[in-house]
Every structure is written in structure tokens, then in C-alpha cells.
Amino acid sequence: MLFRILAVVFILSLSGCSSWVFRYDIPQGNYLEQKNIDKLQIGMTKEQVKFILGSPVVIDAFNDDTWHYVYQFKSGRSAEFNSRKDFTIKFEHDKVISAAGDFELSENFNTPMGQ
């Protein structure tokens, strides 16, 4: 009987140490910064966008004129640090026609390239 009580106490005391276990942070996708989003303008080609932002995580399988940049961060410490950012760019005739998502577009976004 004493052995069972000691075993239960030992197991419960070990469960209190579970917060000592190291958990990795898991970043996934394209990490975008506002300074790069500020460089985008209407009329840019796909190659120019790829140079500024990198390759998109998702290109729509049914419409390759829509690119999705997705970033998700899962913290190993606490769910309050978890975050997700989405940004979508649409093209027409290989030129940017619109962009939307979790970032602010610059004042120059609607100024066509070369002007």
C-alpha cells in the first residue's frame, strides 16, 4: 500500500515538471514585412512581385493569376503568441491589378509602374 501511495505521489510530482519541456516555435509560409508591401504597385509583372516578396505559398490551381502569401507562427510557449498573416495579389495579363490582406497598401500602390 505504501508503495502505491509513493508511486502516485511520484507520478503527480513529475506531471508538475511538464512545463519544463522545451517546445519549438513553428514558423510556416512567407514572412512578409510592411516595407516590402510598400514597394508594390499596380502594373508590376509577376517576376517583379516575386523579386520583392518571394515565391507565393499558394498559387490558385484553377486561376494562376491569384497568388496567396500566407504566414503562420505557432509558439511553443503559449497560444497567445500564435499569429497568422494573409496577403493576396491578383494579376490580369501578368500585371498586378489588386492586392489585399493583413497589410496596409502604400499610397503609391495605385500609381501605375513607370509613372
N, C-alpha and C positions, 0 to 999 in steps of 0.2 A: 504494500500500500504506500509506504513511504517513497519507494522508487517511482511509482506513478505520479505522485504529487511533485516530486523533484523534476521528473520529465516534463510535466505540464508547465511548471514554473520556468524551466529552461527554454522550452519552445516559445512561450509567451515573451520571455525576455529577448529572444532572438528576433521576434517579429517587431520589436521596438527599434531594432537596428536597421530596418529596411530602408529608412530614409538616408542611410549612409551609402547606398548603392549608387554608383555613378551612372547617369543616363545621358546618352549623346543628344546634342541638338541635331535636328534633321532639316537642313535647308534643301528645297527641291524647286527646280524650274529656273526661270530667268530673273535674276536680281536686277531690277531697273532702278535708276536714280533719276530724280527730277531734272537734274542738269542735262541728262541725255534726252529726256522727253522734250525739254525746251528747244532742242535742236531740230525737231521735226517740223516740216512744213508741207502744206498742200502741194501736190505735184511732184514730190520726191519719188524716185524709182524704187523698186523693191530692193535693188542692190544697195542703194544709199541708205535705206532704212536698216537693212541687215548690217551694214557697216557701223551704224550708230548704236543699234540696240542688240545686235547679235541675231542668231537664228531663232525663230519663234519655237516655243514648246509644241504648239499645235497649229497645224495648217488644216483648215476645214477640208475634209475628204471630198465633199460634194461641191465646194466652191473654193478654189485655191487663191481667190482674191480676198480672203479673210484670214488674217493672222492673229493668233491669240498668244499673248505673253502672260504666263501665269507663274507666280512665285508663292510658295507656301513654306512657312517656317514652323516646325513643331519643336517646342522646347522640351528638353529632358528634365527640366526643373519644375515648371509649373505651367498649367494651361493658360494662365493669364498672359504669358509671353508669346503664345501662338499667334500667327498672323497669316494673312493671305492677301495678295495684291493681284488684280487682273487688269490687263490692258489689251484692247482690241483695235487693230488697224484694218481698214478696208481699202481696197485698191480697185481701180477701174482702168483698163488698158495699161496695166503695170504702173500706175501712178496713184499716189495716196489721195483718197477723196474724203476720208474721215478717220477719226480716232476717238476713242472713248475708254473710260475706265477709272481706276482709282488714283489717277494723277491729273494735275491741272495742265491744260494745254497753254502754251505761251501765247502772248499777244501776236506774235509773228506767225503763228500756225496757219492762219487763213491768208497769208500773203504768199502767192504762188512763187515757186522757185525761180530764181533768175531776175527777180524784180526788187 
